Amino acid sequence: MPPKKRSSGTPQKKELKGNMKSGSPDSGENAVLSPERHKDKEPEFVSLSEELQATNPICDHAWRIWEREIRSMDKANVRLPLIQQWGACLFIAGMELDGLSLTFTQFLKVVGLSVKQFISLVRKMDVNVDTISPKVNTALKRLENKYDVTLALYQRFVNDLTVPCMFPSRRTELWESSWTMFLLAKGTFLQMEDDLVIAFQLLLCVLEFFTKRFTPSLLQSPYSESVSSSTLSPPTRTSRRNQGKAKTRPPEMDVQLLETLCKESDCSVDEVKNVYQTTFCAFLDSVGLSGLQGLPPLETLSKQYEELYHKNKDFDARLFLVDDETLSPSETEVEMTPRKNLSGDDVAIPVPQTPIRAAMNSIQQLRVDLTSVSDQPSSNLVVYYKNCTVDPSEEIRKRVEQLGQVFIKRFAQAVGQHCEGLGRKRFNLGAQLYYKVMESMLKSVSLNKTFTFHTSLLACALEVVMATYVGKCFGRSLGASDSVETDLCFPWILDVFQLPAFDFYKVIESFIKAEPTLKHDMMKHLEQCEHVIMESLAWKADSPLFDLLKQSREEGPGEQAEPPATLNQPLHHNHTAADLYLSPVRPSRQPPATESEPLAPGTKALRSNSLSLFYKKLYRMAYLRLKTLFSHLLTSHPELEPIIWTLLQHTLQNEYELMRDRHLDQLIMSAMYAICKVKNVDLRFKTIVTTYKEMPNTNQETFKRVLIREGQYDSIIVFYNLVFMQKLKTNILQYSSPRPPPLSPIPRIPCSPYKNSPLRVPGSNNVYVSPLKSSRMSPVVMTPRSRILISIGESFGSADKFHKINEMVSSTDWSLKRRLDGGSAPKPLKRLRFDMDGQDETDGSKSNGESTLIQKLAEMSSTRTRMQEQKLKEESVKEHPEP
């Protein structure tokens, strides 16, 4: 049954029972579970499947997950009753097969867990790295994001707005109705329900709607003084009984009350008015409340929301009103914001930075910084335009106008209906910042030279605005099938303007240096954008980066992307955005007149400043990534770090095609595994991936969905076997010989231009030379020496399977390479098949207990780690003291 309600319409704090007709189960024999078909399973599991309305395929799939992945997992990792572990397996199976009939809240009621507890349990059950598919992971993140946003809004609603300020007591029909109407409006008219700022602005509109209908004498200050004399009278039984007969009229906005709400919430009045006049009024029209004189019945609102909630099959946010256990947050999230002390004689209570307050403060600070700036060129810019050889003012104006129209349209498509006005206001802020930063760059940039520069500069300004409103988040990773974050997150702006990430990268550092009011958290965000570009976005197949690399390769060894000998030199440079855009000419791009002056006959083009600087930063980021992963896995083999780095640096410089449509971390993990194999160090790919996924800012798509060839994706272990190892095996095997190749120098890690904490890499005083270039030997033939490089998972454990791998490598028929199981048609490997308990990846033999590597890792003490970190920190401060 749906959630039971009080007479007022609020759901009771009581267990919800599943509605047998609420979902859309499969037709035919799969519509209802048949217990007689599942006698091979535990009776309690079958009973739970029936209670959760699982179909026969879901029950079978969930039991396979349980037996194959969960039953033998480390019990210290999950200490929960079987019913909850089984429930998680049924949820995973139901999401994968699109067969869940119950809502998420009904599911949680059966298994007895909260949203946070259940999500944490499902993630812990990803024991073999691929237990949770990208589809399930996407659904989990969507639920978690929506829950976090709704929780933040509810806490602000209860603690800062309604209970202490407006409504005299909690749990009144007015209090419950306003929250339910907000949930209905948010779910109906906002496509992105995890946009905290727009949702909060919509909440203020709902509060205005209810507050002006409340008796002014019962309101608390300052709202009692804000309600204007034209406010509608409180409802009577007669008016509510006859409300359906009232003539519809447009809703009236109490401007004074709305301004008070915005002032108390540090929210932009103009933006809230825009939300009111467009989104909120459209919502009132859609539910027939535009001409309502009194209060809408709670029963009506609750019924409409319940229909929406069952349609979405997520959690019932009305249960926040009754402190339901399924929506219980962690202790740190329960902390409410203390009300500001309004007494002049008392000391004000410090206000903690809740999510909403932090967002409002960031937006307010951005607006203050741009107070004196217009969204049109300043007088100084106009004078500068006129002094140019060709006045670019009209071209710049048309460009901004055109890009503005594109931005506003895409913004409305992403956020929801009637949000064009909000998109226009955010674009205007971005245009203000664009002209402000452009004026700071006047001395170094030739404004009429390049279209791409101006588009990149405007995109960077808009990214600052969008990150201020939406939060510092990142969207779709390279190769991901679905976005798991808010649609407006980076790199959304690049897609809107069809701007190559490599071109956007060129303007980031100059933008930061030219805008002194940019806050530290926004500098960090732009730096993260730069990292995302260097690790994957700049390596898309159509990126101009490959044109520059090809040109650099054609110019000979003296024009490498970045000579290894310079890696231990400081990163200091004086290149401006103009330098990075205007030199050299890119093949098959803009004509010379728009990129740089044409070269005189016989004159050799200078090496690209943008390519050189990009590779310097790339090497340093790659080494830090490698060092971080190395510190978690191979501290007992410090001699391997420079060898792994040499292989990785060689790959990035000489085999950069391996990065096309791939991710830097895929090469890092593959290089680490390859060197460990050739050096006979016991490190399994499963161990590498398990450690990697626990590191910050990583995505499971990186190792679950790697490009193999021509749009075909598979796991990272398949990529290693069929692509990475085949391309580099000659180079890798050199490290097993008595005379290994020279090592690449360790990159010098300088102070970041974005004012991050300085770091130092130990051992930077060693002297190194360039690595040998890769051999021209054919990588096709599998020799006994190269055979040791193959990664053998649990599905590759037999000699027969190993023979098929040899056939795959040697064969030119790609379909043969895909038929690992002898099938007639190519089958994508949907799972990462790693070694079984005690099975060695190389020869399939059994080992006693845990591997030597795992034992050593378990014996590492936290005290030693802290001492090493402290030593590094002290050395860093000595060598790079803060200015």
Residue, then its C-alpha position, 0 to 999 in steps of 0.5 A: m500500500p502507499p504510505k499511510k497518511r494522517s487526516s492532514g495528509t502527512p505520511q505516518k512514521k510507520e513501515l510502508k508495505g509494497n503496492m502490488k500494482s505500483g510497478s510495471p512487472d514483466s508480463g507472462e510467467n515473469a510477472v509473479l515469482s514462482p517459488e517452485r522454480h527456486k528450490d535450489k535457493e535458500p527459502e528465506f531468500v525466496s521469501l524476501s524476493e516475494e516480499l520485494q516483488a522480484t520477478n523470476p529473472i531478478c531472483d535468479h540474477a540476484w542469487r548468482i550475484w550472492e553466490r559468486e560475489i558476496r557469499s565468500m567476501d570478507k565478513a569484516n567488510v560487511r557485518l549485516p544480517l543476511i536479509q539486508q545483504w540479500g536485499a542489496c543483491l536483489f536491488i542490484a539485479g532489479m536495477e540491471l534488469d529494469g524490473l523493480s516494482l517497489t519504490f526505493t522507500q518501500f524497498l528500504k522499509v523491507v530491508g530495514l535500512s536508511v538511504k545512506q546505510f543501503i547505498s553504503l552497503v551496496r558499494k561495499m559489496d563491489v568486492n570483485v570491482d565489477t559487481i556493481s555495473p555502471k548502470v547501477n552505480t549511476a542510479l546510486k549516485r542519482l539517488e544519493n545526490k537527490y537525497d543530499v540536496t533534499l536533506a539540505l533543503y529540509q534542514r534549512f526549511v525547518n531550522d532557519l525558515t519555517v519553525p523559528c521564523m514564520f510558522p508558530s509551531r511545528r507539524t501544523e497543516l500549513w507547515e506540512s502543506s508547504w513542504t509537500m507543495f515544494l516537493l511537488a513543484k520541484g519534481t514536476f518542473l525541475q529536470m535537475e532535482d539536484d540543483l541546490v540553488i534553483a531548488f532553494q529559490l523555488l522553496l522561497c516562492v512556496l513559502e511566500f505563497f503560504t506565508k501571505r495567506f497566514t494571519p499576519s499577527l501570528l507570524q514572527s518578525p520580520y515576516s509579520e511586518s513584511v506582509s503587505s496590506s494587500t495580502l489575501s485573507p486567511p482561508t475560511r471553511t466556506s472559501r475552501r469548500n467553494q474554491g473550485k468555483a472561484k474564477t481563475r486569476p493570475p497569482e499575485m506576488d507579495v514583493q515586500l514579503l519575497e524581498t524579506l525572504c531573500k534578504e534573510s536567506d542571502c539570496s538574489v531577489d531578481e533571480v527568485k522573482n524570475v523563478y516565481q514569475t516563470t517556473f512557480c506560476a507555471f506550476l500553479d497553473s498546472v495544478g489548478l492553484s493560480g486563482l486560489q484564494g485560500l490554502p490548498p488542501l493537504e490531501t490534494l497536494s499529498k495525493q499528487y506528490e504520491e503519484l509523482y513519487h511512485k512514477n519516479k520510484d525513488f524515496d518519499a521525501r514527505l517522510f522527512l516531516v515525521d523523522d522517518e528512519t529511512l531518511s535518517p542522515s549521519e550524525t554530522e549531517v543532522e547538525m542544524t544551523p543555529r539561528k542568528n542572535l538578533s539581540g544587539d546586547d548578545v554575542a552572535i552565534p557563529v553560523p556554520q557553513t551549511p550547503i545552502r549557506a555556503a552556496m549563497n555566500s559564494i554567489q553573493q561574493l561573485r555578485v559583489d566582485l562584479t558590482s562595478v562591471s557591466d555585461q557590455p564592454s567598458s569605456n577602456l575596452v571601447v578605446y582599445y578596440k578603436n586603436c586596433t588595426v581592425d576594430p573588433s567591437e562588432e565581431i565581439r558583440k555578435r559573438v557574445e550575442q550568438l553564444g548567449q543564445v546557445f547557452i540560454k537554450r541549452f541551460a533551459q533544456a538541462v534545468g527545466q521548463h521556463c528557466e530561460g530567464l535564469g539562464r540569461k541571468r547567469f550568462n550575463l554574469g559570465a559576460q561581466l566576468y569575461y569583459k573584466v578579465m579581457e580588460s586585464m589581458l589588454k597588454s598581452v592579447s591581440l583581441n582581433k586575432t582569434f575566434t577560439f581565444h574569445t570563445s575559450l575566455l567566455a567559456c572560462a568565465l561562464e564555468v566560474v559562474m556555473a561552478t559558483y551556482v551548481g557547485k564544484c563538480f564534474g560530469r561525464s568521464l571519458g567513455a562513460s555511458d551516462s552522466v552521473e553528476t549534475d548536467l551543468c557540471f564541467p565539461w558541459i560548457l565545452d559541449v555547449f560551445q563545441l569548444p575543444a578541451f585543449d583550447f579551453y586549457k590554454v586560457i585557464e592559467s592566464f584567466i586565474k592570473a588576470e582575475p585577482t578577486l577569484k577565490h581560492d576554491m574557484m582557483k582549485h576548481l579551475e585547476q581540477c578542470e585543467h587536470v580533467i582536460m590533461e587526463s582525458l578530455a584533451w585526448k579525444a579523437d578529434s582534439p587539436l592536440f593530435d595535430l600539434l603532436k603530429q606536427s612536432r613529430e614531423e619536425g624531427p627529434g629536436e622538436q619533441a613535445e617536451p624533452p625528458a632532460t627538462l623534466n627536473q627543471p622548474l615550471h616557471h614560464n611567462h607565456t600568456a594566453a596569446d602565446l599559447y593560441l597564436s603560435p604555431v599555425r595548426p594544420s587544417r585549422q584556422p587560416p594563418a591570418t587568424e592564428s599567426e603571421p605567415l612564415a617567410p619562405g625557408t623559416k622554420a616554425l617555432r615549437s608550440n608553446s602550448l604543446s611544450l607547457f601542456y606536456k610539462k604539466l602532464y608529466r608532473m601530474a602523471y608522476l604524482r598520480l603514479k607516486t600516489l598509487f605506488s605509495h599504497l601498493l609497492t613501498s616495499h619495492p622502491e626501486l620499481e618507481p623510477i622504472i615504472w615512471t620511465l615506461l610511462q614517460h616513454t609511452l606518453q612521449n613516443e606512443y601517445e596514440l595509446m591515449r586517444d579516447r582513453h584516460l591517463d590512469q589507464l596507462i598508469m595502472s597498465a605500466m605498473y602491472a607490466i613492470c611488476k610482471v617483468k620484475n617478478v613482483d607479486l602484484r595482481f591487477k585486481t589489487i591495483v584496481t581495488t586500491y585505485k577505486e578507493m583513491p579520491n577523484t576516481n571513476q569506475e568507468t576508468f577501469k571498467r570501460v576502456l577503448i579497445r578499438e573502433g568504438q569497442y570497449d572492455s575492461i582494463i585487463v583486456f586493454y592491457n592484454l590486447v593493446f598496451m602490452q602488444k604495443l610496448k612489450t619490446n620496450i617492457l622486456q628490456y627491463s628484465s635484461p642485465r642491461p636495462p635502458p636508462l631511466s627518465p629523470i623524475p619530474r620536478i614538482p614546483c609550487s603550483p601557479y594556483k597557489n597550492s601547497p608545495l611538494r617535493v619528490p625525494g631522489s631528485n638529485n639523481v642524474y638520468v638520461s633519455p630512455l631508448k626509443s622503442s624497437r621496430m621489432s614486430p609486436v605480433v609474435m609471442t615469444p617465451r619472454s613476452r608470454i610472461l607479460i600476459s595478465i591471466g584472470e580467473s577466466f583465463g586460467s587454463a592452458d586452452k584459454f592461454h592458447k586462445i589468447n595467443e591466437m587472438v594476438s596473432s590473428t588479424d581476424w578481430s572476431l576471433k579475438r572476441r570469442l574467448d568462450g568459443g561463441s559464434a558472435p563477438k561478445p563484449l566482456k561485461r565483467l572484470r574476471f580477476d584471479m580466484d582466491g589463491q590463484d596466481e595470475t601467471d600460471g594458475s597455481k595455488s598459493n597458501g593464503e594471501s599473497t606476499l604483497i597483501q601480507k606486507l601491506a597488512e603489516m605496514s603500520s600507520t605510524r610509519t606512513r605518518m612519519q614519512e608524510q611528515k618528513l616530506k612536508e618538512e623537506s618541502v617547506k625547506e626547499h619551497p618556503e611560502p612567499 
